[in-house]
Amino acid sequence: MAVLVKNKVEKNIGKLPVEIVTTTPSNRITVIGLSLTNLTQLFVNVSILIEDDGSSVGYYLKDTILPAGTSLRAVSTGEKLVLAPSNKLSVQSSIDDSVDVIVSYVETA
C-alpha cells in the first residue's frame, strides 16, 4: 500500500465552491491540516463541503465567519478528516477572490 504525504494550495476562492481534494474509487485521503485565510479587509463567511460517492453534499463548516486578514484552522492539532473513496472536499466564500486554502493530507492507495 502506497502512502503519500501531500500539500495543496488553492488561491482566491470565491462564491462558487472550489474542489480542493478528491479521492478516486481506489484511494482514501486523511486530511491532517486545513487552513483558510481571509485576503480581504471585510468579514467573509466560509463553508467547507464534503461530497460522498452517492453525490450527497454535507457541510463540514457552514457560513463560518472569518474576520478580515485572519486565518482559520479547520483541521489541526491531532484532529483528522477522512475522505472515503470517491469523495470530494470543496471550499467556498461569501465574497469572490477572498480566501486562500492550504490543505495537508495523507493519501493511501
C-alpha positions as CSV (number, residue, x, y, z in Angstrom):
1,M,0.0,0.0,0.0
2,A,1.4,3.3,-1.1
3,V,1.3,6.2,1.4
4,L,1.9,9.8,0.2
5,V,2.0,12.9,2.3
6,K,1.0,16.0,0.2
7,N,0.1,19.7,0.4
8,K,-2.2,21.6,-1.9
9,V,-2.7,25.4,-2.2
10,E,-5.8,26.9,-3.7
11,K,-5.8,30.7,-4.1
12,N,-8.6,33.3,-4.4
13,I,-11.6,31.2,-3.7
14,G,-14.9,32.9,-4.0
15,K,-18.7,32.4,-4.2
16,L,-18.6,29.2,-6.3
17,P,-17.4,26.0,-4.5
18,V,-13.8,25.1,-5.5
19,E,-12.8,21.4,-5.3
20,I,-9.7,21.2,-3.1
21,V,-9.1,17.4,-2.9
22,T,-10.8,14.4,-4.4
23,T,-10.4,10.7,-3.9
24,T,-10.6,8.1,-6.6
25,P,-12.6,4.8,-6.3
26,S,-9.4,3.1,-5.1
27,N,-7.9,5.6,-2.6
28,R,-8.5,7.4,0.6
29,I,-7.3,10.7,1.9
30,T,-6.8,11.7,5.6
31,V,-6.7,15.5,6.0
32,I,-4.2,16.4,8.7
33,G,-4.3,20.1,8.3
34,L,-6.7,22.6,6.7
35,S,-6.3,26.3,6.9
36,L,-8.3,29.1,5.4
37,T,-7.1,32.7,5.2
38,N,-9.2,35.8,4.5
39,L,-7.4,38.0,2.0
40,T,-9.8,41.0,2.3
41,Q,-10.5,43.9,4.6
42,L,-14.0,42.6,5.2
43,F,-15.7,39.8,7.1
44,V,-16.3,36.8,4.9
45,N,-18.4,33.6,5.6
46,V,-16.6,30.4,4.6
47,S,-18.0,26.9,4.1
48,I,-16.3,23.5,3.7
49,L,-18.4,20.9,1.9
50,I,-17.9,17.1,1.6
51,E,-19.5,15.2,-1.2
52,D,-19.7,11.4,-0.9
53,D,-19.8,8.7,-3.6
54,G,-23.6,9.0,-3.9
55,S,-23.4,12.7,-4.7
56,S,-24.8,13.8,-1.3
57,V,-23.2,17.0,-0.1
58,G,-22.9,17.9,3.6
59,Y,-21.2,20.8,5.4
60,Y,-18.1,20.3,7.5
61,L,-18.4,24.0,8.3
62,K,-21.2,26.3,7.1
63,D,-21.0,30.0,6.8
64,T,-18.3,30.4,9.5
65,I,-17.3,34.0,10.0
66,L,-13.7,34.7,9.1
67,P,-12.6,38.3,10.1
68,A,-10.6,40.5,7.8
69,G,-7.0,39.4,7.4
70,T,-7.2,36.3,9.7
71,S,-6.8,32.6,9.3
72,L,-8.9,29.7,10.5
73,R,-7.5,26.2,11.2
74,A,-10.5,23.9,10.3
75,V,-8.4,20.8,10.9
76,S,-5.5,20.9,13.3
77,T,-3.6,19.6,16.3
78,G,-4.3,15.9,16.1
79,E,-7.7,16.2,14.5
80,K,-8.3,14.3,11.3
81,L,-10.8,14.3,8.5
82,V,-11.1,11.1,6.5
83,L,-12.4,11.2,2.9
84,A,-13.5,7.7,1.7
85,P,-13.2,6.5,-1.9
86,S,-14.9,8.8,-4.4
87,N,-15.3,11.8,-2.0
88,K,-14.7,15.5,-2.6
89,L,-13.7,18.3,-0.3
90,S,-14.7,21.8,-1.5
91,V,-14.5,25.3,-0.1
92,Q,-16.5,28.5,-0.9
93,S,-16.7,32.0,0.4
94,S,-19.3,34.7,0.5
95,I,-17.1,37.2,-1.5
96,D,-15.2,36.5,-4.8
97,D,-11.4,36.1,-4.7
98,S,-11.3,36.4,-0.9
99,V,-9.9,33.2,0.6
100,D,-6.7,31.1,0.2
101,V,-6.8,27.4,1.4
102,I,-3.9,25.2,2.3
103,V,-4.5,21.5,3.0
104,S,-2.1,18.9,4.2
105,Y,-3.1,15.3,3.7
106,V,-2.1,11.7,3.6
107,E,-3.2,9.7,0.6
108,T,-3.3,5.9,0.6
109,A,-3.9,3.7,-2.4
